[in-house]
């Protein structure tokens, strides 16, 4: 059962991410990315990461993708801007590099001993457990993240402003 | 129970699809989306290892990565807006002002 769910969502993730890369229309590419995020959230649930699955849906499929769609529609690209001239040598080089790296990674992954996943207790991956970690062992990274997000907010506003006074 | 290697393999394939997208696409918005895909692929391996080792430190990493990715998307798209306002294009071949 779990295997079937894994393979179904893995196939959806692979198909939609491939569709995103080959898609010419940016809106369709964004929609395919949303589908990828959804299937990855399902895989997160399989990995007992319930809190992060919800965060994935809220932050990625919700906020970030809405931002992308907003910018795509704001720019309102015309047809020739949407389909820029394709340079075949770079295409071949990029895809070949990716395939080569895939084989390297496959060899590496096969060499790692298959870790036998122990059954974890029911608290694993819950909001409570993550909250405990975030506010004890990982307090400093958590606070730095908040500063980073504040800097990003200010930076985004300044950059997107029409002109600085 | 799905073996950890399968998750790692899926994560590697998704990451490389993202790499191929960054290298081959010319639309800067789609390049940014491919970067998001790469970050997500890495999140998947973090969570696979967290599950395999029974250690929730990986979840905290993923939490931070998601926050950084959101910040990156906001700033990146703001830069894109500013560039579009100046050059009227988001084709990365035409944005060569800082190339040697």
Interface residues (C-beta under 8 A of the other chain):
Chain A: X2 X3 X6 X10 X13 X14 X17 X18 X20 X21 X23 X26 X29 X30 X33 X36 X37 X40 X43 X44 X46 X47 X48 X49 X51 X52 X55 X56 X59 X60 X63 X64 X67 X68 X71 X72 X74 X75 X77 X81 X82 X84 X85 X86 X87 X90 X91 X93 X94 X95 X97 X98 X99 X101 X102 X105 X106 X109 X110 X112 X114 X115 X116 X117 X118 X120 X124 X125 X129 X130 X133 X134 X137 X138 X141 X142 X145 X148 X149 X151 X152 X153 X155 X156 X157 X159 X160 X162
Chain B: X1 X2 X3 X4 X5 X6 X7 X8 X9 X10 X12 X13 X14 X16 X17 X18 X19 X20 X21 X23 X24 X25 X26 X27 X29 X30 X32 X33 X34 X36 X37 X40 X43 X44 X47 X48 X49 X50 X51 X52 X53 X54 X56 X57 X59 X60 X62 X63 X64 X66 X67 X68 X69 X70 X71 X72 X73 X74 X75 X77 X78 X79 X80 X81 X82 X84 X85 X89 X90 X91 X93
